């Protein structure tokens, strides 16, 4: 896919518009950067579940985004044009999902005093068949998500730290003999984690026909503290499970992640053996205002980042090793059965 592919939209009707504004006590450049870097969105904007770039260069990009809208997970592909000098980002959906027929708009960031920024978020849209109920549904979703996104922007921008100090990513990797499908199935069954993983005290999960899961857990960290989390997870093609958390530990403003499963053949004297690499990837936004309360007065932001990385990484590694052991056991059983034939 390239940035030159044609736009595809279902038939719509009359054009409708929505405008949302908010003043933020932060310089325009930093606020612009938070919106311009779409890879940060799952940890910055609560409605965003996952983003994948399809194409990008210095001033334009194309990506697919998954987000909640009125309690449903929707996905679409968008193009954006970025103009940091003018403080403007324009966007247009090229593959919308019903009931949206088309949608586009613009972010603009205008200085409103020496240390303040006026953010304006404009949308225009058409509804499939120009159905009045669909128009209302889209309008409600836009109002709800736009207000939530602007509030998230203000909260992070006004903390007074560069975004790169607050939002960061890390990953842990394990490799195992066996099939990716077995490791994937282990991670998919989050409803069984309380019986399988020592750090999970309880887990409840639902899954719909489109592979959207809602998972609520109570987990324990290495220091013995517990917290409740609630996540939306998406099953993508049998090789990835992506998620974003809605109920977060006190130290975090945002947390999203991915489980990635890659199968290959390790060379050997008998032609090679099947093996799987499993990656647990995290994207988090730390809340510096919560650091003294959670970790103690005098704790630096760098120390808080290290704590988050260690705490989340420790639990991820336990889960990774357990999933890999499950896949290895399944491979050993399959091998023993094959040897008996």
N, C-alpha and C positions, 0 to 999 in steps of 0.2 A: 504494500500500500504506500502511496505517496501523497504529498500535499496537493496533487493535481487531479485527484479523482473526482468525478461528478457528484453533486449533491443529490441525495435521494430522499423524497418526502412524500407521505401520503397526502391525498387531497384535503385541503382545509377550506375555511371560509373567511369571514371578516377578521381583520387584524385587531388585536387587543393589546393594551399596554399596561405596564405596572412600573412605578418609580418608587424606590426606597432610598432614603438618605440617613446618614448618621455622621455626627462630628466626633472626631477622635483626638484626644490630647497626645498626639505623637506626630513627628515629621512625616510629610507625604511620601518621601522616598522609602522609608521603612515599611509603611502600610502597603504601598504599591508592591514591594518585594514579596510580602506575604501572599498576595493574590497572584502575582506573576508566576511563582513557583508552584505549579499545580501538584507536584509530587508531595508537597507538604499537606495538601488539603485533607487527607484522611485523619491526620492528627490535629488539624486546626479547625476544620468545619465539621460539626457533629453529623449533619446529614450525609456526608460523603463516606462511602464504604471503601471504594477502591478506584484507582486511576491507572491507566496504562497508556503511555505514549505510542502512537503509530508513526509519527513523523514530526520532526522539529528542526528549526534552524534559529538563527539569532533573533529574528523578529516575528516568527510565526510558528504555529504548532498544530498538531492534530492528535486528539487523544480520545479514548473511550473512558467513560465515567459511569460508575454505579453509585446510586444514592437513594436514600429513602425519601418518599414523597407521600404525604398523608398516610403514613404507616406502611406503604408498599415500597419494595425495591424496584427501581426503574434503571434502565441503562440506555445510554445514547452516545453517539460520536459527535464531537465538536471540533471546529476549527477556531483558532484565536489569532488575532494580530496584536502584538505588544509594542507599545510606544512609550518607553520610560521618560523620554524628554517631555512629551505632552502630558504624561501621567494618565494614559488612557489604554484600556484593554478592551477590544471588541471581540465578540464571539457569535458564532452561528452554529446551531445544531444541523448536521447534514444527514444524520439518521436518527430521527426521533422515535419515541415509543408512545403508542396510543395511551391516552386520548389526545396527546399532542401531535399536531400535524406539522408544525414548524415552530421554531423558537430561536431568538437571537437577542442581542443586547449589547450593553457596554458598561464597564466599570470606569469611573473617572475619579481622580484624586486631586483636589484643589487645595492649596494652602489657605488656611483660615486663621491667619495670625502666625507669629513666629514659631510656635510649637503645636500647631493644631491643623487638622486636615478634615475637609468635608469630603466624605465618600458618597458618591451617587451611583446607584446600581439600577440600570434601566433594563427592562425586558419587553420584547414584543413577541406575540405568539398567535397562532391560529389553532383551532381545535378540529379534530377529525369530524367531518360532516357538519361543522359549525353547530354541533349539538349544544344547547344552552347548559345542560347538566355538565358536559365536559368542560365548557368554558368556566363554569363556576368551580369545578374540581381543580383545574389548572390554576386559577386565580388564588384559591385557598392555599394550594401547595406552594406557589411562588411567594405569597405573603409570609407563610410560616418559615420556609427555608431561607428566604432573603433576610428576614429579621434575625433568625438564628445565626446566619453567617456574619452579618454586620456586628452582632453582639460579640461573637467569638473574635472577630478582628479587633474590636475595641479592647477586649479583655487582654489579649496577648500584646497588642501594640503599646498599650499603656503601662505595661510592666517595666518598661525602660531598659530592656535588654535586647541586643540584636537577635533576630529570629534564629540564627545559627547556634546561639547559645542555649536556646530553649527547645528547639525541635531537632532531633537527631535520630539516626538509624543505626542498627547493629544486627548481627545475625550469628547463629550457631549452626554447625553442620555435623551430621553423623552419616556414616556409610555402613551398609549392611549387605550381606548376601541375601538374595531373595528378590521378590517382585515388588515393584513400586505400588501395584494395586493393593497388596496386603498392608503395607505401611500407610497408604492413603486411607484404607478402610478403618484402620485403627484410629487415626486422627479424626476421621469423619464421625465416628461413634462417640461424640463428646458426652452423650447421655450415660456412657459406661465408665467415665473417667473416675468417678468416686470409688469404684471397685478396683480400678486398675492402677491409679496413681496416688502415691502417698501424700502429696501436697493438696489434693482435691478432697475436700470434706463432703461436699454435696454438689450435684449437677442435675439440672433439668434442661431438656432440649426439645424443640419442635422442629420439624422439617417439612417444607411444602413440596409440591410436585416440580417446582422450578429450581430446586436445590438451594432454597433460602432457609437457613437455620437461625433460630433464636436460642442462644445458650446462656443460661444463668448459672454461676458457680460461686461457691465459697471456697477460697484457696488459702493456703498457709505459706508464708515465706520462711527463709532460713532462720530469721531471728524469732520465729514463733508467733509473729503477728498474723492476723487473718483479715481478709477483706472480701467483699462481695462484688462481683463483676457481672455485667450483662452485655452480651455481644450479639451483633448480627454477623453471620458467616455465610459466605457464598461458595458453592461447589462449582469450580470452573474446569470442565473438561477432563476430570479424572486425574489431573496432574497438579492442581493447585487448590488450596482452600484459603480464601482471604477473609479478613474480618475487621470490624471496628467495634470498639467498646463504647457503650452508652453510659453505663454505671462504672465509675472509675475509682481507683484508690485515691486517697486524699492528696498524694504528692503529684498527681498527673492532671494535666488539662486535656490531654488527648492520647489515645493509644490505638494503633491499628497494626495489622501484621499479615503475614502470609506463611503458609506451609507449602513448600515446593518439593515435588517428587520427580526425580530424574533417574531413569533406568538405563543401564548400559551393560556391556559385557567386559569383564576383566580378562585380559589375555592369559592363557595357560596352556599346558602341554596337551590337554584334551580338547583344545579349541576354544577354551574360555568358559567362564562361569558368570551367570547373571548376577548383577549387583545393583543396588539402589543407593542414591545419595538423597538424603532428606535435609532440607534447610528450613530453619525457623527464623523468620525475618521480622523485626520489630521497627516501628516508627512511633516515637513518643514525643510529647510536649510536656516539659516539666513546669510545675507551678512554683516559682521562686517564693511567692508569698506563704506557701505552705511548708517550706523547708524548715524554718525554726521550730514550728509546732511538731512536725513529724520526726525530724532528725536532731533537733536541739539547737539552741541559740549558738551562733558562731559557725554553724555549718555553711560552707561555701556552696555556690551553685555547681562548681566542678565536682565537689564531693557528692552532692545530690545526684548529679548525672551518673557518677560511678556507682552509687548505691542502686539506682534504678536499673542500670545495666546488669549489675550482679544479681539483683533480686529476680528480675524477669528472666535473665539468662539462665539462672540456676533451675528455675521451674521448667523452662523450655528444654534444657538439656536432659532433665529427668524424663520428660515426655518423649523427646527424640529417641533416647536410648530404649525406652520401653516399646515404642513403635518399631524400632529397628530389631529389637529382640523378638517381637511378635512375628515380623516378616522372616527373620532368620529361622525361627522355629517352624514356620509354615514351609519354608524351603527345605528344611531337613526332613520333615515328614514326607513331603512330596518326593524327595530323593530316595528315601527308604522304600517307599511304595514302588517307585520305578525300578529299584534294584531287586525287588521280589518278583518282578514279572518274568 
